[in-house]
Amino acid sequence: CFEIGANMVTRCRESLRCVAVVVGSHGQSGGRFKCVTCGMGDLTEDELWEHYPTFHINHPLVATTCPVCRKEVGNFAVHLRNSHGPPGRGEMESENRKEI
């Protein structure tokens, strides 16, 4: 995986197998988004949400225009994590949500 750019480290073979299945399907569903770091295209919002931390977690912080919402963001990884994919739909806890 490191040869193709993945940055995941694990001792769990089952986790590695699961990630390989997920990553192997990225870009094959005809999504409309492109990774801002490596240019991988045809990603759905969820695929981009999975792809970015798997392949780019150890890269420097990226200030860019989000390909999903077109907002200028100072830290794309945090923005993607909190605003799109499962957290953006309320399916996971977002770091942006605060209890009142």
N, C-alpha and C positions, 0 to 999 in steps of 0.2 A: 504493500500500500504506500509506503514512503516514496517509492520510485515514481508514483503517479501524483504525489503531492499531499497525501493524507497525513494528518498530524496526530491521529488518535493513538494512545498508548494504553494497553490493557494486558492483563494476565489471564483474562477470561476468554476462552475460546468461543463460548456462546455469544458473548458481546461482539466479538470480531466477526462471527458468522452473520449476525443480525445486521451489522453495519455494512458488510459486504453486499448483502442482498439489497439493502436500501440504496446504497451508493450506486450499485450496478444498474439500477432502474432510472437514475436521474437523467434528465434531458431526453427521455424517450416518449414522454407523454405530450409533447408539443406545447409546452408552456411558453409564455411570452417574455420571461425575464432572463437577464444575463448577469452573471456574477461580476461585481465591480472590481474584483481583484484579479481573477484569472481569465475572465471572459467566457467561461462555460455558458452556453446558451440553451434555449429551449427548456428552461426550468419553470416549474409552477412556483407559486408563492411558497408552498410547503417544502418543495424540493430545495429552493434557495435557502429557506430557514434551516434545513438539515445540512445542506452542502457547506454553507459558510463556516460554521464552527468546526466541522469535521476536517476541512481542508485548510482553513486560514486562521485557526485559533491562536497560533503563535506568531502571526504577522503583526506588524505595527498597527496602531489604531489608524483607521482610515476616515478622513472627512470627505464626504462625497454627496452626490445626489442619489437618494434612494430610488432604485428602479421600480419599486412597487408603488409608492405614493408620491414620488417626485419631490419630496422635501429635501432641503439641504440639511445634512446631519453632520455633527462633529465626530461621532463615533458610530460608524455603520453597524458594527457587531452588536452593540447594546441596543441601538434603535431597532434593528431587525429582530432581535430576541424579544423585545418588549412590545413592539407595535404590530408585528406581522406573524404569520404562521399561527400555531395554536394559541399563544398568549393574546394575539390581536383579536381572536374570536372569543376570548374568555375561557378557553379550554385548559389553560394552565395559568398559574399565578404569574403576574407580571411584576417586575420590579418597580414599575411606575405607579401601580395601584397602592394606595395607602389606606389603611383602616381608619375610620373616623370614630 
